[in-house]
Amino acid sequence: MWYLLNYIAPALHRKEQLDARIEAYNSLNGTDLRVFAPQIVEAKPQSGGTIRIVSRAILFHYIFITGPLEHIKRLASTGGGLSFVLRHPDSLPSTERIPSATTPTVAKPVTASPTSEKSSVVAKLVGATSSARKISSSTPEKSSVGAKLVGAASSARYVTVSDADIQAFSIIARAYSNRLPYYNPADIDLLDGDEVEVVSGPFTGLKGTFITRRGTQNGNIVVAATSQIGSIAYDIQADTIRIIRFAKDSRRAYDQIDAFIPRLLDALEAYRADRPLTPAQAASLHVFTRRFAVTEIPGAKLDAKLQALLTVAHEILGNPQESAAARARYEKRLPYVTNPRTLRLLHEIIPFNGG
């Protein structure tokens, strides 16, 4: 069971401070309190035309904590901006209602903007403080999670949700936190022919094609000024780009897949340890899954290897439907794999989700 709390922290790095505080409490008291405070990735323009990728709390000042209630109360009583969110007195059984003279203040639901994904999710979660409040959404997946959370409120004074409901919402939150709008070219594997757009710096808005420079593993963006009689190419160094279209090149698929494996294992280690992905890790997984959605793979053996990687990558990114589809295709291709080393790798990464 998870308890909904307010977390009002005036300082920066509030999530890091909360994590450190709970870790210190657990170490001192021998407890296992855990916090769920999902983040969403946003791109913030900076002076000089640069863009910085930052994480923002999806739920604003609301968080979930699980563990023995007496310890959560003790943690909240030490200050630091933590306080319980209480159910509306009218929604409590008559035997549990508090006289009006001593009724505590209940956190007011946040008014959600219809165009804001983040506010939409907040409205659903905070709406659990009142059983009379109805929640609606144009997104069926998020709406069903919100309805579950509302229905999960216990008969106690504190707003709570079940482990299963938190798990369902964590999948959505993970997908939000790893949905990067832009990429640093150093974090991803671009291929010759990928079409990209520069989104920061003096060349903002330029669109072009990526090519590899001879003698290096790095590359430049080539912006071609084309006319009827020819074209002139300009090399552009870009710190931040967005990908317009991937090159459909399966000739290097084997090298691309092998080069991705260490990055996937690195992200899988963080996932198993319940640590958030770094922007570089998320970018690598996101671009790989997008690229191979449009790349044809020759041969059942190589495709089995690819589908195993896609199964894990999509699961880490919070894409359960895509992960299930890749898993089904992987299981069909697996009998064709005979190399013992490849089989060991596949069996190492696939069992991570209980398969």
C-alpha positions, -999 to +999 in steps of 0.1 A: +000+000+000+012+035-009+003+067+009-002+100-009+018+129+007+025+165-001+062+173-005+068+211-004+105+217-006+117+252-014+152+242-024+164+229-058+170+192-064+140+183-043+138+147-055+175+141-048+170+156-013+140+134-006+158+103-018+188+110+004+165+117+034+146+084+030+179+065+026+192+081+058+160+072+076+161+036+064+197+033+074+190+046+109+158+027+116+163-005+096+132+001+075+125-001+038+105+030+030+103+036-007+092+067-026+075+071-060+079+106-074+077+102-112+095+127-135+089+140-170+116+152-194+114+187-208+136+207-230+144+242-217+159+269-240+189+286-225+207+319-233+229+317-264+204+294-282+213+262-264+188+237-250+191+219-217+172+187-210+157+188-175+134+166-154+102+179-138+079+163-113+047+149-130+027+153-099+040+187-088+042+185-050+025+151-046+045+119-040+038+083-029+056+065+000+052+029+010+062+012+043+049+009+078+025+037+086+041+046+119+074+051+102+060+072+075+043+094+102+076+096+120+094+107+088+068+133+081+069+146+117+105+155+113+096+184+090+112+190+056+079+197+038+062+163+041+025+160+051-002+134+045-030+141+020-063+132+038-095+120+024-125+144+023-144+140+056-177+134+038-162+103+021-153+086+054-176+062+072-195+080+100-175+061+127-143+075+113-153+111+107-136+139+126-158+166+142-159+196+120-142+218+146-111+197+143-113+186+107-079+189+091-074+209+059-075+187+028-052+194-001-072+210-030-071+193-063-050+209-090-069+225-119-056+207-150-051+223-183-068+203-211-036+207-232-012+196-205-003+159-202+013+165-169-017+184-154-040+157-167-022+130-147-020+152-117-058+158-117-065+121-118-042+113-089-051+142-067-088+135-074-084+105-052-088+127-022-125+130-029-147+100-037-174+124-051-150+139-077-153+124-112-123+122-135-124+121-173-097+121-199-094+118-237-066+092-232-081+058-223-049+044-208-043+072-184-080+075-176-082+039-165-053+043-142-069+074-127-101+056-122-082+027-104-065+052-082-097+068-072-113+035-065-083+024-045-088+049-017-091+030+016-116+036+044-088+051+065-082+089+068-052+087+045-054+085+007-038+052-004-034+032-035-024-004-041+009-018-053-008-029-085-021+006-092+013+022-086+029-004-109+004+005-136+010+042-133+048+037-131+047+023-166+031+054-179+054+077-159+085+058-172+073+063-208+070+101-201+104+103-183+122+087-213+104+105-241+132+128-252+122+155-277+158+162-288+191+144-288+228+151-283+245+135-313+272+121-289+245+100-271+231+082-301+243+062-332+235+082-363+239+066-397+248+080-431+216+092-446+197+101-414+178+133-419+180+157-389+172+192-379+194+215-358+174+228-328+200+249-309+228+272-316+235+295-345+222+270-371+189+265-355+163+254-380+186+240-406+177+206-419+202+182-435+217+147-439+242+131-415+274+118-430+304+102-414+337+119-417+366+098-430+390+085-404+367+092-374+336+076-358+320+111-355+302+129-382+288+162-393+254+173-406+256+182-442+231+209-453+228+208-491+218+239-510+204+222-541+196+237-575+190+223-609+227+222-617+241+209-585+245+213-548+269+227-522+273+209-489+282+227-456+295+209-425+275+218-394+285+209-359+254+205-338+250+200-300+212+192-302+192+178-330+159+161-337+156+132-361+132+138-390+137+105-408+159+074-404+180+061-433+166+027-444+199+009-444+200-028-433+235-035-447+250-024-413+223-039-392+246-065-376+272-038-365+244-016-352+229-043-331+262-054-316+272-018-309+239-013-290+242-043-267+266-027-241+243+004-239+213-018-234+230-038-206+240-006-190+204+007-190+191-027-179+214-026-148+198+008-139+163-006-145+169-036-124+182-014-096+151+009-100+172+038-109+161+064-135+178+063-168+202+091-177+193+112-207+221+095-226+208+060-218+172+070-227+183+086-259+202+055-270+173+032-263+147+055-278+166+060-311+174+023-314+138+013-310+126+039-335+153+031-361+145-006-361+108+000-364+116+010-400+146-013-408+142-046-425+164-073-410+176-102-432+178-137-416+159-153-388+190-156-365+198-119-366+161-110-363+158-131-331+187-112-316+171-079-326+137-088-312+153-098-279+169-064-276+137-046-286+117-066-260+140-054-233+145-018-246+107-013-249+101-027-214+127-003-199+112+026-218+077+019-206+062+006-239+045-027-228+026-032-261+057-028-283+076-050-259+050-078-261+050-077-299+088-079-300+087-108-275+062-127-296+084-123-327+115-133-307+100-165-295+092-175-331+127-168-342+145-183-312+146-219-326+168-207-354+196-195-331+223-221-326+253-201-316+260-209-278+274-174-272+243-157-287+220-180-268+237-172-235+232-135-242+196-139-251+189-159-220+207-133-199+186-104-210+151-119-216+144-134-181+146-099-166+108-096-168+100-131-156+100-147-190 
